[in-house]
Amino acid sequence: MTREPRLPRALTALPAPVRWLALPVALACTVVVLVGAWGSDDGKIEVPSPSGKAAEYCRALAAALPQDLLGHARKDPSPASPYVAVWDSSPRTVMRCGVDRPEELDGEHATDLSPAVDDVTWWSQKLDDGGYRFVTTMRAAYVELTVPSGAAKNPFDPATLLSPLVRDNVPG
């Protein structure tokens, strides 16, 4: 003899149409939450606000940046800013020009090894997600490049490709 599954007492007290809709509504809400979590995070990019000569150098750098970086098309966030460039690689590579000097460059990190490419020195920091953040040093404006894990075969490749553009547009 098979037994019919019994509904919890709280559900049996509800009218039948409410019971019938409870599961589809719960599923729809779950889908909305998941889609929202997977959505674009363009709003999470903090746009720097350099002034004076630094702003001029950053605008010149922005005009020189490639539309393609390591096979990934440039897809800047909206609204566009001359201080932010994004290459859509899922995860995406983000360059920000005119950022503040990183606090990490003081203290124990002041003597960290910083590789130089085409006369541009990049301080590097490994991120929690396995990617890297590179920041130029000894330039008239700080340029930050965030390369998440998986965005490039070698995380330093984007910095290597962008170094000549930084050198030519942001004096040291």
HELIX and SHEET records of a PDB file:
HELIX    1   1 ARG A    9  THR A   12  1                                   4    
HELIX    2   2 ALA A   16  TRP A   38  1                                  23    
HELIX    3   3 ASP A   42  LYS A   44  5                                   3    
HELIX    4   4 GLY A   52  ALA A   64  1                                  13    
HELIX    5   5 GLU A  103  LEU A  105  5                                   3    
HELIX    6   6 GLY A  107  HIS A  109  5                                   3    
HELIX    7   7 ASP A  157  ASN A  169  1                                  13    
SHEET    1   A 2 ASP A  68  LEU A  69  0                                        
SHEET    2   A 2 HIS A  72  ALA A  73 -1                                        
SHEET    1   B 6 VAL A  84  TRP A  87  0                                        
SHEET    2   B 6 THR A  93  VAL A  99 -1                                        
SHEET    3   B 6 TYR A 142  VAL A 147 -1                                        
SHEET    4   B 6 TYR A 132  THR A 137 -1                                        
SHEET    5   B 6 VAL A 120  LYS A 126 -1                                        
SHEET    6   B 6 ALA A 116  VAL A 117 -1                                        
END                                                                             
